[in-house]
């Protein structure tokens, strides 16, 4: 949003400084909704701002990972290729691909594999009512094909962290432990 961009940029500078002081090597965030249509006039403005954000974090030695979900893997792949910033990559969240109805997480990870900085272990079920949100569920209880997904993960750089994320549910601690047991075999 044009009105909030100066504040967003200032906040990014403060986050980059804090991350640097705390020796944090990666900051992740949602980019917002990037238009799928390359001809959309707002798309270039968003890409320019993402490039500026990547520069801000790079100047502090921090990588910036864009969390998946709000755009298709194809769109994100195009955007990263267009920006071509070595400090800008992907925080891959398979559940978000399902929650935002942006495609199959396994196919998406395969396409984005060379740009992945971090992975979330999170699962979801798609909505049965178009226009509404699906539901986050414990790893293994949703629509992510974990065997196929983890097969792709094993082909990636072993330094890429897989972070268990559980934002919903009444037994989050137990769900996190179960996710750990599912993904570490």
N, C-alpha and C positions, 0 to 999 in steps of 0.2 A: 504494500500500500504506500503510495507516494507520501501521504501525510505522516506516516509513522517511520519512514525509512531513516531519517536522521537519528531518531532515538534507537532504532534497531542497530544501526551502524555503531553508535556510541556504546551500546550495551555489548555488542560483539567485541569491541576493543577492550572493554573491561573484563569480559570473560576470557579473552585470549591472554591478557596480563595475569589474571588469577591462575589460569591453567598452567602458564609458564612458571609462575612462582611455586606452584604445587607439583611440578614435574609431571603434569598430565600431558600425554602425547597425542590424545585424540579427543576431540569434542564432536558430538553428534547432534543433529537437529533435523527437523522437517523443513524443507525448503518452502513449503506452502504449495499451492496448486500450480504446477507448471503446465501451461497450455500444451496439449498434444500437437496442435497444428503449428508447424514451424512458421507459418505465415501470420500467426496471431501477433498483432503489434505489441501486446504486453509481454510476450515470451522473451523478446530480446532484452527488454528492460530487466526482467527477472534474471536472465543469464548474466547480464552485466553486473547485477548486484551480487549474484552468487560468486562471480569472479572476484569482486571486491572483498567479499567475506573470506574467500580462500586466501587472498593476499594478506588480510588482517591476521588470520591465524598463522599463516606461513611466516610472517615477520616475527612471530613469537616462537617459531619452531613447533607449531601444533598442526596436526592434520585435521581436516574437517570432513566428517562423514555425513552424507545426506541419507536420512532414514527413508526406506522404501515404503511404498503403499499409496501415496497420493497421486502418483502417476504410474503409467505402465513401465515395465522394465525397458521396453523399446524406447519410450520417450526419455527415460533417465539415461539410457545408453547414448542416445543422440546428444543429449545435453552435455554429458561429460566429454564426449568426443568434440563437441563444438567449443566448450570452454578450454579444454586441454590444460588443466592446471594440475601439476603433479601432487599437490597437497589436497586435492578434492577427490573424494571417493564415496563409497557406499557403506552405510550401516544397514545391513540386510535384515529385514524383519518379515519372515514368511507369513505370520498371522495378519500383518497389515495388508499384504497382497490380497488375502481373502476378505478381510473386513471392508476394504475399499473396492472390492470386485475388480482388481487390476491384473488378474491372471494367475496362472499356476505358479506357485512358489519355486518348484523345482526347475521349470523352464526359465523362470526369471533369474534365479541364481546362476544357472548355466550361462545365460547371456551376459550377466554382469560380473562374472567370476574374476575378471582381470582388474576390476575396480573396487573389489570388496576390501574394506578396512576392518570390519567387525560384523558379527552375526548375532542376532537375538534368537534365542530358543524360546519361541512363543507359538501357541496354536490358537486356532479360531474355527468357528463355524460361520458360514455365509448366512446372510439373512434370507428368509423365505418371502420377505415383503420388500420388493424393490423400493429404493429410496430411503430405507432404514438401515441402521447399523446391525451387523451380525453380533456374535458374542465371542469374547475371549474365553477359552477353556483350557484346562490343564494340557500340557504337552502329551500327545498321544490320544487325546479325546476329541480332536478336531479333524480338519480336512487336510492338514499337511501330511504328505506321504513321507514319514520320517525316514524310512529305509532309503528311499531314493534321494531325499534331501541330504541326509548324512553321507551318502555315497559321493555326492558332488562336493560336500564340505571336505571330505578326506582328500580330494584332489587339489584343494587350495593350499596356499602357503600355510604351513603349520603354525606360523606366528600369529595368524588371525585368531583373535579371541572369540569364543562363543559364550555369550552372556545370557544367562537365564533371566527372562523378564516375565513377571506375573503381576498384572495390574488389577485383576478382578478375582472374585471368589472369596469364600469364607475360610479356606484352609490354605492360605498362600504358602506358609512354611512347608507344609507337607507336599504341596504341589511342586514347589521348587526342588525338594529332595527327590521326588518321583521323576521330575524332568532330568535332574542330574543322572539318576540311575538309567534313564532311557537313552540319554545321549552319550554317556560314557560307558561303552560296552567293550 
